[in-house]
Amino acid sequence: MITTLEIGGWVIPTETLLTFDQQYRDLKGERFARTADGSGIVRTAWQGKVATQINGTGWVPSGFENITAGSSYLLKCAMPRSKGSATTTVTVPANRRTDAGHQPIGYALVGDSLVETPITNLAAINAKTTNDAALTAVAGALHYRVHYWPEITAVVIDSECRGDNGAEFVWRVNLEEI
């Protein structure tokens, strides 16, 4: 499977890189507070946004120096995320990729192994007419999950690229979903 990273139309096929990683962090307006009797409570004002840091090395500069910090871009992620359920119905986010090589994939947890299982309504998932993926039941499954690739509108927080005399370039870009 060929996966690609795309930021604002700038495409980098991940298999052309020496190294590559993408980290996700869920964002939410949340605060832990104590009541008058000392009990702890979590107060949440909003949730459901994501931040990501993308790092890589390669033989050429990333080209991200052409991307402006503070500007928003369509980010098509190269590393999957996962949503799970105890049933064969798994709700995945609407902001997901459905292009070739990035279509959601269903899995069942059987013992300590993930077993790929078909998403029976994949056409509807890819058309984004539903976010509820219906997975084929697997005997002995303890849990089901769907791996999907996020596609979000994000603002570039910062980026950098540096090279060394070994002709290797190291780059990083941080983004947050709008």
C-alpha positions as CSV (number, residue, x, y, z in Angstrom):
1,M,0.0,0.0,0.0
2,I,1.4,3.4,-0.9
3,T,0.6,6.1,1.6
4,T,1.3,9.8,1.1
5,L,1.5,12.9,3.2
6,E,0.0,16.0,1.7
7,I,-0.1,19.5,3.0
8,G,-1.8,22.1,0.9
9,G,-1.3,20.2,-2.3
10,W,2.4,19.5,-1.5
11,V,2.7,15.6,-1.8
12,I,5.4,13.5,-0.2
13,P,5.2,9.7,-0.8
14,T,6.4,8.3,2.5
15,E,8.4,5.4,0.9
16,T,10.8,8.0,-0.7
17,L,11.9,9.1,2.8
18,L,14.7,7.7,4.9
19,T,12.7,8.0,8.0
20,F,9.2,9.3,8.8
21,D,6.9,9.6,11.8
22,Q,3.7,11.3,12.6
23,Q,2.4,11.9,16.1
24,Y,-1.2,12.8,17.1
25,R,-2.4,14.6,20.2
26,D,-6.1,15.1,21.0
27,L,-7.0,18.7,21.8
28,K,-9.7,19.8,24.1
29,G,-10.7,22.6,26.4
30,E,-10.5,20.7,29.6
31,R,-9.5,21.5,33.2
32,F,-9.3,19.4,36.3
33,A,-10.8,21.2,39.3
34,R,-11.6,20.5,43.0
35,T,-14.9,21.1,44.7
36,A,-15.3,22.5,48.2
37,D,-15.2,19.1,49.7
38,G,-12.0,18.2,47.8
39,S,-13.5,15.9,45.2
40,G,-12.0,16.0,41.8
41,I,-14.0,16.9,38.7
42,V,-13.1,17.3,35.0
43,R,-14.7,20.3,33.3
44,T,-14.8,20.1,29.5
45,A,-15.8,23.1,27.3
46,W,-15.0,21.6,23.9
47,Q,-13.2,18.6,22.4
48,G,-12.7,16.7,19.1
49,K,-9.7,18.6,17.6
50,V,-6.3,17.2,16.9
51,A,-2.7,18.4,16.8
52,T,0.0,16.6,14.9
53,Q,3.8,16.7,14.6
54,I,5.3,15.2,11.5
55,N,9.0,14.5,11.3
56,G,11.2,13.0,8.6
57,T,14.6,12.7,7.1
58,G,15.6,12.4,3.5
59,W,18.1,13.2,0.8
60,V,16.4,16.4,-0.3
61,P,14.7,19.2,1.7
62,S,11.1,18.7,2.5
63,G,9.8,21.7,0.7
64,F,7.8,22.8,3.7
65,E,9.8,26.0,3.8
66,N,7.2,27.1,1.2
67,I,4.4,26.6,3.7
68,T,3.6,29.7,5.8
69,A,3.3,29.4,9.6
70,G,-0.1,30.7,10.7
71,S,-1.8,29.8,7.4
72,S,-4.4,27.0,7.1
73,Y,-4.0,24.0,4.8
74,L,-5.8,20.8,4.0
75,L,-3.7,18.1,5.7
76,K,-4.0,14.6,4.3
77,C,-2.2,12.5,7.0
78,A,0.0,9.5,6.2
79,M,-0.3,7.7,9.5
80,P,-3.5,6.0,10.5
81,R,-5.5,6.5,13.7
82,S,-8.0,4.0,15.1
83,K,-11.5,3.9,16.5
84,G,-12.9,0.9,18.3
85,S,-16.0,-0.7,19.6
86,A,-17.2,-3.8,21.4
87,T,-19.6,-4.4,18.5
88,T,-19.2,-4.8,14.8
89,T,-20.3,-1.1,14.3
90,V,-17.5,1.4,14.6
91,T,-18.1,5.1,14.2
92,V,-15.2,6.8,12.5
93,P,-14.7,10.6,12.1
94,A,-16.1,12.4,9.1
95,N,-12.7,14.1,8.5
96,R,-11.0,11.1,7.0
97,R,-9.2,10.3,3.8
98,T,-10.9,7.9,1.3
99,D,-8.5,8.2,-1.6
100,A,-6.7,5.2,-3.0
101,G,-4.3,3.7,-0.4
102,H,-6.0,5.5,2.4
103,Q,-9.4,3.9,2.7
104,P,-10.5,2.7,6.1
105,I,-9.6,-0.9,7.1
106,G,-11.6,-3.0,9.6
107,Y,-10.0,-5.3,12.2
108,A,-11.2,-7.7,14.8
109,L,-9.2,-8.4,18.0
110,V,-9.0,-12.2,18.4
111,G,-6.9,-13.2,21.4
112,D,-3.9,-10.9,21.1
113,S,-4.0,-10.6,17.3
114,L,-5.6,-8.2,14.9
115,V,-7.4,-10.0,12.1
116,E,-8.5,-7.9,9.1
117,T,-12.2,-8.1,8.5
118,P,-14.2,-6.5,5.7
119,I,-16.2,-3.3,6.1
120,T,-19.5,-4.3,4.5
121,N,-20.6,-0.8,3.8
122,L,-17.2,0.5,2.5
123,A,-18.8,2.2,-0.5
124,A,-21.0,4.3,1.9
125,I,-18.0,5.0,4.2
126,N,-15.9,6.1,1.2
127,A,-18.7,8.3,-0.1
128,K,-19.0,9.8,3.4
129,T,-22.8,9.1,3.4
130,T,-22.3,7.4,6.8
131,N,-19.7,7.4,9.5
132,D,-20.8,4.0,11.0
133,A,-18.6,1.3,9.6
134,A,-20.3,-2.1,9.6
135,L,-17.6,-4.8,10.0
136,T,-18.0,-8.5,9.3
137,A,-18.2,-10.5,12.5
138,V,-15.3,-12.7,13.4
139,A,-15.7,-15.8,15.7
140,G,-14.0,-15.2,19.0
141,A,-13.5,-11.4,18.5
142,L,-13.2,-9.4,21.7
143,H,-13.2,-6.0,20.1
144,Y,-13.4,-4.4,16.7
145,R,-11.6,-1.4,15.3
146,V,-11.3,0.6,12.1
147,H,-8.0,2.2,11.0
148,Y,-8.5,5.5,9.1
149,W,-6.3,8.3,7.8
150,P,-7.3,11.8,9.0
151,E,-7.9,14.6,6.6
152,I,-8.2,17.9,8.4
153,T,-8.0,21.6,7.8
154,A,-5.1,22.7,10.0
155,V,-3.0,25.7,10.7
156,V,0.8,25.4,10.6
157,I,2.2,26.3,14.0
158,D,5.8,26.0,12.9
159,S,8.2,24.1,10.6
160,E,11.9,23.6,10.2
161,C,14.3,21.9,7.9
162,R,18.1,21.5,8.3
163,G,20.8,19.6,6.5
164,D,24.2,18.2,7.4
165,N,27.3,17.4,5.4
166,G,26.2,13.8,5.0
167,A,23.6,15.0,2.5
168,E,20.8,14.2,4.9
169,F,18.0,16.7,5.6
170,V,15.9,16.6,8.8
171,W,12.5,18.3,8.8
172,R,9.6,18.8,11.2
173,V,6.2,20.5,10.9
174,N,3.6,21.1,13.7
175,L,0.0,21.7,12.8
176,E,-3.3,22.1,14.8
177,E,-6.8,21.4,13.5
178,I,-8.9,24.6,13.1
